[in-house]
């Protein structure tokens, strides 16, 4: 039982950290243009040598 008293707060802390990182990424615009990255991979750009 004493193991759970250690593991539960650690799990809650890791979950809160993950949620904080997710909201930080949302605030910094990491998920603004999801379609642009998907379409950019399909565009062929020829080298200008």
C-alpha positions in Angstrom: 0.0 0.0 0.0 2.9 2.3 0.6 4.0 1.9 -3.0 0.7 3.4 -4.2 1.1 6.4 -1.9 4.3 7.1 -3.9 3.2 6.1 -7.4 -0.2 7.9 -7.5 1.3 11.4 -6.9 4.0 10.6 -9.4 1.4 9.6 -12.0 -0.7 12.7 -11.3 2.4 14.9 -11.6 3.4 13.4 -14.9 -0.2 13.8 -16.2 -0.2 17.5 -15.1 3.2 18.0 -16.7 1.9 16.5 -20.0 -1.1 18.7 -19.9 1.0 21.8 -19.2 3.2 20.9 -22.2 0.2 20.4 -24.4 -1.3 23.8 -23.5 2.2 25.4 -24.0 2.3 23.9 -27.5 -1.2 25.2 -28.2 -0.3 28.7 -27.1 2.9 28.8 -29.2 1.0 27.8 -32.4 2.4 24.3 -32.9 -1.0 23.0 -34.2 -2.0 26.0 -36.3 -1.4 24.6 -39.8 -1.8 20.9 -39.8 -3.0 20.7 -43.5 -0.1 22.7 -44.8 2.6 20.3 -43.6 0.6 17.4 -45.1 0.3 19.1 -48.5 3.9 20.4 -48.5 5.3 16.8 -48.5 3.4 16.1 -51.8 4.8 19.2 -53.7 7.7 18.4 -55.9 10.3 21.1 -55.9 13.0 20.7 -58.4 16.6 21.8 -57.6 17.7 25.0 -59.3 21.3 24.1 -60.2 
